[in-house]
Amino acid sequence: VLLVSWDEEAQVWRSMSKKEMRAFGNESTYKKVCRAFTFDVEEELVSEDERSCLNCRYRRWTDNSFSCAYKG
């Protein structure tokens, strides 16, 4: 389960911060991927767990974590 919330102002899905993920358990926050998952280019893959939001084309890095840019 990926823990995200909708940011109405920015019109994007935002993930928990790194601190929040650590408190919850990193491996629990991105093991299952949404139906919009699409692999990023090989140079951008960062997780050993291939089907992870961390390896998704729609993932955008932020100062504290990442956000999902999917606008399906």
Secondary structure, DSSP 8 states (H G I E B T S, - for coil): ---EEEETTTTEEEE--HHHHHHH-HHHHSSS--TT--B--GGG---SSSSSGGGBTTEEE-SSSEEE----
